[in-house]
Amino acid sequence: MKTIKLFYIPISALLFTGLFSSCNDDFVNTKPLSEVSDELVWTDAALAQAFVNELYNGFGQGGFNEQMLASLTDESMFTHPGRGINTITESRSNPADQGWIVDSYEYGNMYKRIRATNIAIENLKVPKFNNEELAKSMLGEAYFLRAYYYQQLLRFYGAIPIVSKIYSLGDTDFSASRNTYEECVNFIVKDCDDAAALLKGAAKIDGRTSESAALALKARVLLYAASDLHDVPTAKGKSTTISAYASPEYLGYVSGNRMERWQKVKAAAKEVLDRSEMAYKLTLSEKVSPSEGRANYIALAMGGKSKLADADAKRDLILGRFFNDLKDEGGAYVGRNNGPNGYHNWAGNSPIQLLVDDYETLSGEKFDWNNPTHATNIYTNRDPRLSASILHDGATWKPRTDDVKNRDPLNQIQTGQYEVIDAKGGKSIQYGLDTRNSPVEDWNGSYTGYYMRKFVDADPAIVDQNTRQSVPWPILRYTEVVLNYIEACLELGEDAEARNWLNKIRFRAGMPAIPETESGQELKARYRNERRVELAYEEHRFFDTRRWMIAKETIGRPVTYISVFGALKDGKKVSLYQYNTDNYTYSYKVNTIAPGIENRNWLDKMYFISIHRDEMNRNTKLVQNPGY
């Protein structure tokens, strides 16, 4: 009998009911009280809904795990050693030791979820309960979730076996070959189309999929399919590892018209863009003020869920992973996991200088360390999304906890070293409260001089590691689809349309229009940087650097960090440090992280994660990815 576990009744409760007060022959036929039969589930609408609800658990914590995918990229580094991060960033990953892979990309876990979606689809095609509309909606959800979980595998491993049947104990062969990459894309796109049709007109509910989500996922899958890494002739020309691979059909398209693939991306994305009710402040004809641009970006990061952010920003969130305050879920602790140690937080996924440097100046210039004005005022007059995403030295933050507030009454991030006047009247060096030499939890200090601000609620009521927050993880955003549309336009040579939509995003953030003189490769570079800063920490950079095949020049670079020093100006007598340019002259130096902490290296095998050795042994029809 196939079963799903829905509830558990302890033996002690049964004793009190008297169910064990007598013995008879029926005892051996007693049904398990902690399980519900497969047959019963699909004849009862409420139980069927419970099964479909459980399918969403494959989202895991969204991207709000203690270790984030950002720390496998040039966005951040993970502060705490020994978690398998370096195995990937140093290209030491192999089929026996893959390094850290979060459960929402893990091969076996995703196939467990896919099997559950197959069961739901099979039983909901012809519902056995009397509510066709509900069954139709649940079937749409199951198709979407199957598409989503296959998409997670496809973008991580390349082509995988497509399994749409339900294996049973009576089957004699559980092995399956990898489908081609093109077949995988076609299968996922069809599931998205089926889901969209079934969910058409359904109300938007937080945490549940929708017609728009299915269309947005379709646009993402087609975007990847059209990219350099998955166009085999292009990929072979850029990588000897891929060129030498005997089964390139598992990595991308070996034939066909690439421009037609970009046309499909554009059409799929435009179908979502036409749903303008989801757009958030994308109708501006000029840039907003820097303060408004910063507030707009923070509101987007909060999913409109913080009392300090504009609630209308929730329109941008097509599908999110929401967290219930009644449950002690890991995703609710993104602030604790990543906030400053001077606030009793853990500094986990700390931004690195490579990311900070890619935020433009407020006038739209590329930041340049060789420009004296830039180098001496590195956080002044920058893209408002910088201060909305990253806490840097001197940034104002929430009130300190009671045990620290007397050391920092102005609530300023302190990641540098500063001169102060000591008790003897002489100068001494004081380390900031948020450094690894801090008097507050020094073991949790950032190595990079920065802390993650994006997704962290600034509500003063959310103080330290003991407080949960309710910011949702953005699984699919309207803005992502806009960026996908822009990329398709660029690849199709439609620069004016691409520039128009890029400016819409920039105006909302308080950034100027892109000059009309920019086109071609120059405009493409601007787009890629715009995508980098707009989608920072949202799990896109890991895949974007791969599909564009620029990983060696980006995530393969050594980690850089900032050293900040505040020298007292002549005649200034400061005994309690505060950031103040009237009292201090600040100097900044970029350094490379010590190899003993992280020694990043790129090998082309890392374009695709290996299939684990155990999976290869279980399924001998599998063919391993290139370079392993």
N, C-alpha and C positions, 0 to 999 in steps of 0.2 A: 504493500500500500504506500503510495506517495503521500507525504505529509509535509505540512509547514507548521512551525511552532508559532503559536499566537499568544499563549498564556501558560502559566505554571501554577498548579495548586499544590501546596506542601502537604506531605503525608500527615502532619499533625492536624491539619484542618479536616482531613478525611476521618481521622479517628474520632473527632468530636461529633461528626455527623452520624456515626454509627454504621457507616458503610461496611466496616470490617467486623460487625457484631455476629455475623453468621457466615458459614461457608457452604457453598453449593457448587454445582457443576458449571454455573454461568461465570464463575470467577475467571476461568481461563479465556473467556470471550470478552472480558472487559476492555473497552476502548481506551487507549492512552488519554489521560486527562490533561496532558500538557500539549497535545497535538490535535489538529483538526484534519480530517481526511481530505484528500484532493477532490473527491467527488462532492463533498459537502461545500467546500470553498466556492466552487464554480456554479453552484445552484443557489447561492445566497449572495445577494448584491452587496451586503455590508462586508462579508468575509472576502469577496472578490476585491472590493475597494481596499481592504486592509492589505491584501497581497500586492496590489498595484502601488499603494503608498510605500510599502517596504522597498520597492524597486529603486526609489529615489536615494536610498542609503548608499548606493554606489557612488554618489557625489562625495562621500567621505566628509571632510571638513571644508569642502570647496578647495580653496588654496590656502586656507588659514591654518596649516599645520605649523608646529613649532619650527620645523625646517621648511623653508619655502623654495620653490623652484627658482626664484630670483637669485638665490645664492649659488646656482649653477651657471650664472650668467655674469655679464659685466654690469649688473645692477647692484649687487650686494655680495657680501661674504658672510658666512655663518660663523658666529663668534666662538662657539663651543666645539672643541675637537672631538674626533673619534666617532663620528656619526655616518661615515661613508660618503660624505660630500666630496672630499678630496679625491676619492677613487674615480669620480667622474670628471671633476675639474682638471685633474692631472692626467686624464686619458689612460688611467690604469684599469678601467673597467674591462671585464672579460666574462665569458659565460658562467664561470664558477663563482666569480665575485663581481657582481654588477655594480656594487656601490649602492647608495641610497636611492630607492625608488618608492615614491609615495603610493599608497594603496589605490588611488584613483587612476594610476597608470600601470599598476602591477599586472602582469600578463594573466596569471591564474585568477586573481580576484576579478578582473574584468570579465573573464569567461564565465565565472560563477554568476555574475550579474546578467550576462547575455543569456545564459541558460534560463534564468528566471523570467527574462522578458519573452523568450520563446514560449515558455509555458503559458504566460499570460496571453500572448497573441493567439496561440492555438485554441485556447479556451474561450476567448472573447469574440472570435470571428463569428461564431454562431452562439450567442449567449443562451445560457440555460436558466436565466432568471428573467423576470418580467419587467425590464426597464431598458428598452433599446437605446434611449438617449444616453443613459449612464454608461452602458456597455460600449457605445460608440466613442465616448470621451475617454474611457479607460483604455480602449484599444489604441486610440491616438497617442495617449501617453506612453504606452508600451512600445509602439513603433519609434517614437522619438527617443526614448531611453536606450533602445537597442542601437539606434543610429549613433547616439552620443557615445556610448561605451565602445562601439567599434571605431568611432572617430578617435577616441583616446588612444586606442591601440595603434591605429594606422599612423598617427602623427608621431608616435614614439618609436615604433618598431618597423615601419614600412608595412608592406602587405602581410596579411595574416589569413589563416583559414576562416572562411565565412561559414558559420554553422547556423542553420535556421531550423533544423530538426531537433526534436527532443530525444536524446539518447535514453535508453532504458537498460535494465539489467540483462535483458534478452539479446541485446546487440553483441555481436562478436568482434567487431572492429571499431575502436574508438579513435583511431588515428585519422588525420586529414592533412592534405597538402595545403600549402599556402595558395590562396587565389592570387591572381595578378593584381598589381596596384590598381589598374584600371577597373577590374571587376569589383574590387573593394569600394572604390569611389562610386561606381554605378549603384551598388547595393545600398550604400548609405544614403545616397541622394534619393533613391526610390523610397526608402523608409521615411525620409524627411518629407517627401511629397505626400506619401500616404498619411503621415501624421498631420500635416497641415490641412489636408482635405477633411479628415475626421474631426479636427479641433476647430474648424472654421466657425467663427461666431461665438466661441466659448468665452466666458468671462475670464479676465485676467485675475489670477489668484496668486498671492505671494508664495513663492517656492514651488509652484506647479508650472509645467510647461504649457505652451500655447501655440496657436498657429504661427504667430510671429517668431517664437523661439525655433520652431521647426525650419522656417524659412531662413532665419539668421544662421543656424547651424549649416544648412545647405550651402549658403554663401561662403562660409568659412572653409568647408571641405573642398569646394570648387577652387577657392583661392589657393589653397595648398597644392591642389592638383595641377594648377597652371604655373607654379613657381619653378625656379631653376633646378632645385634638387630633384624634382619629380618629372622633369623633362630629360629623359635619359641622354639624348645626344648632347644637351647642354651640360649635364652633370658629368658626363665622361670627359668633356673638354676641360673641366675645372678640377677634376680629382683623378689621380692615377689609381687610387684604391677602388673607386667606383668603376673606372674603365676596365680594371682587371677582373671585375666580378662576373661570374659565369651566368648569373640569373637576374639580369637587370630588370626584368618584368616585375620583380617583387619590389622594386624601388621607385618605379615611375612609368611614364608612358614611353614605349619604345618606338611609337609611330603616331601619326595623326597630326592635325593642324593645331599648333599651339595658340594661334590667334583666336581660333574658335573656342578654345578653352577659356581664354580671357573674356570673350564675349559672353560666355555663360556666367562667369563670375559677375560681370557688370549687371547682367539682367537679373540674376538672383539677388544681388545686393539692392538694386533699384526697387525691387518688389517690397523690400523692407523699408527703404527710405521713403517710399510713397505713403507709409503709415506715419504721417507727420505728427500725429498726436503723441508719439513717443519721443519726439525731439525735445531737447531741453536747451533753450536759448541758442538756437542755431539759425535764427532769422535776422541776426544783427547785420547792419550795413557798415559798422565801424567798430573798433575795439572798445571794450569797456575799460574802466579805470583799473589800475593794478589791484587795488583792494577788492573790487568787485570780481575781477578775474580769479583772484585767489579764493574768494568765497564760493564762486561757482564751482571751481574744481574740488574744493573740499566737500561741497554738497554732493557732487557726483560720487566721490569716494565713499561717502557715508551712505550712499543709496537712498538719500533723503530721510534717513532714519534717526539722525541725531537731532535733539531739540535745538542744537546750535546751528543747524544747517537747513537750507531751503528744502521743504518737503517736496516741492515740485520736481526736484532732481530724480525722484524715484521713477519718473517716466522713462528715463534713459535705461533703466535696468529691465531688460527683456526677461531674463531669468536669473534668479539669485538663489544662493544657498543661505537660508535664514536660520537663526539660532534661537532656540527657545530658552528663556531664562529659567524655566522650571527644570531644565536638564543641564547638567554640568558638562557642556560640550567644549571640546578643545578649541573650536573656532571662535568661541566667545572671549578667548584670552589673547587676542592678537596684540592688544596693548601691553599686557604683561610680558609676552614673549619677545617683544621688539623694542619696548620703550627704554628710556635712559636708566642706567643703574643708579643715578642720583635720586631717582624716584622709586627705588626698590624694584625695578624691572630688569629684564634679562638681556637686552641688547642683541637679540638673536640674529636677525638678518639685517646687518648694518650696511647702509648705502656706501658705495666706494667712490673715489674721486672721479673715476672714468665716467660715471653717470652724472655727477655734479657738473663736470666740464661740458656736457652736451646740452645743458640748458642755455639757450641764447640770452643775450642781453635784452633789456626791455625794448630797445630800438630795433631788434631783429638781427643784430650782428652775432656772428659766432664768437663765443668766449675765447680769448687768446691770452695765455700766460705771458706772452712776449709784449703784450700791451700794458704799459705801466699803470694806466688807469684801471684796467681790469684786475691786474695782479695785486693791487693794494686795496681794492674794494670788492673782494670776490663775491660777496653776497648782496651787494647793492645794485639796484637797477637791473635785476635779472628777471627772466620769465617768471611770472607769479606762481607758476606750477612748481617751481623749485621749493619755495618756502611752504607750499601746501603739501609737498610730498616728503620733505627731508628736514629734520631738525639739525641745525648747524650751530656752531659756536655763536653765542650772543642772541640766539632766537628766543623770543618770549614763549613760555609754555605754561602749563597749569600750575596752580599753587603746589609747593613742595609739601611733603608729609610733615607731620608735627615735629618729628625728631630732626628734621633737616631745615625747616623753614627759616630758622634764625641765621643760618649760614647763607641763605639766598632769599632775602625778602622780596626781590623783584622777579623771581621765577624765570631766570635766564639759563639757557643751556650753557654749560661750561665744559668744553672739551679741550681746552688748551692749558698752557702754563702762564702764570701771571706774576709780575712783581708786586709785592705789597710791602708796607712798612711794618716791621715786626715790633715786639714789645720793647726792644732795645733801641728803637729808632733807626735801625738800619734796614736795607732792602733784603728781602728773602724771596724765594720762588715758591709759589703756591700752585698745586695741581688743582684743576677744576673738579667740581663735584661729580661730573659725568665722565671722568677718565678712568683708566685702569689703575691709577694711583689714588683714586678717590677715597675719602674716609667713609664712603657709603658703598658697600658691596663692590669692592674693587674687582673681584673675580668676574663680575658681570659687565664690565665696561667694554665699550666698543673699541676695536683695534683701528678703526678707520677715521675717527673724529666726527662721525655722523650717526644719527638715529633715524629710524623710519617714522615718518609723520603720517603718511597716507594710510587710511583705514583706521587710524587710532583716534578715538573720540576725545575731543578736547573738553568735554563736560567735566567741570571740577569735581563732580560727585564720583567720577571714575578715577580713583586716586592711584592705586597701586596694584600689586599682583593678586590681591584678594578680591578684586572687583571685576565682574564680567561686563562686557559691552554687547550691543545687539546689532552691530554693523554687518550687513549681508555680504557674502562673497559674490562678485559679479561673474557668473558663468557665461552670460551673453549680454552684451551692451549694444544699444543703438549706435553709439559712437564707434564701436568696433566695426560695425557694418558700414558706416560712413567711410572709415579708413579703408576697408576692403574695396569699396566702390572707387575710391580715389586711386588705389593701386591699379585696379583694372583699367581705369581711364588712362593712366600714365603709360601702361604697357601697350595700350591701343593707340597711343599718340594723341590723345585728346587732352592736351595740357591745360587748355582754358577751363574745361569742366573740372579737372582735377584741382586746379588752383582755386576755383570758386568755392569748392567744398572744403578745401584746406583752410581757407580764410574764415569760413564759418566757425570752425573749431578754434582757430587762433583768436578771433574776435571775442568769443566767449571767455577765453582765458586771459584776455587783456593784452594780446600780442598783435602787432601790426600786420597788415596785408603783405603777402609775398609779392615782390616786384614783378610786374608783367614781363620784364626782360628775362626772368628765369624760366628756363624750359629744358627739355631733354634730361640729360644725366644730372644737371645741376638741380632741377626741380625734383627729380627722383630722390636725390640725396637729402633734400629738404624734407620731403615726405617721410623718408625713413627715420629721420631724426624726430619729426613730429610724432610719428607713431611710437617711437621709443619713449618720449617723455609723457605723452598722453596716456599710454597703457602701462606705465611703469608698475612693477610688482603684480601684474595681472596674469602672469604665466605665458605671455606672448613672446617675450624676448628670447626665451630658450628655443622656440620653434622658428621665429623670424630669422635669427642669425643662421640657422641651419638651412631653411628653405631658400634663402637668398645666397647661400654658400659664402658667407662672409665671416664665418666663425673664427677662423685663424686670426683675422685682423681685429676681432672684437672680443669675444669671450676667451680667446686664447692668450690675451695679453696679461702680463703680471698685474696683480691687484695694487692699486695705488690708494694712498690715504693722505690726510692733511695733518700737518703739525702747525699749531697756532701758538704764537708767543705774544704776550702783552707786556710792553715795556712802559714803565711809568714815565710820563713827561716830566720835565724839570719842574721842581717845586711842588709836585703833587704828592699829597700825604694820604694814601689810601691804605687802611688796615683791614677792611672787609671788602673783598673783591666784588665788583659789579662791572658788567660790560659798559664802557663809556668812552667814546672817542675823544672826549674833552680831557680825560685823565690819561688815556693810553694811546700809544702807537702800536698798531697790530701788524705783525708780519706773518706770512703764510708760506709754507714750504711743502711741496708735493714729494712724497717718499714712496718707495716700493715695499710692499709687505715682505717680511723676512721669509725665506724659503722654508724654514722649519715650521711655519704656520700654514702657508699654502703656496704651492709652486705650480701655478697654472701652466698647462701645456695642451696644445691641440693636436690630435691625430685624426685623420679623416674617417677612421672607423666610427668616430663618435657622432657622425651625422645620423646614425641609427643606433639605438641601444641594442645590445645583443639579446638573443633569445636564451633564456637561462638553460644551463646544461641539463637540469632535471626535466625541463619541458622537452628538450631534444631527445632525451632518453625515453621519455614516455611516448613520444610521437615521432617515430623514426622517419616519417614522410617529410618532416620539416627540413628546410634548408637554412643554414645559418646566414646571418647578415655579413656584408663584406668587411674584411679586416680582422675577423676573429678566428 
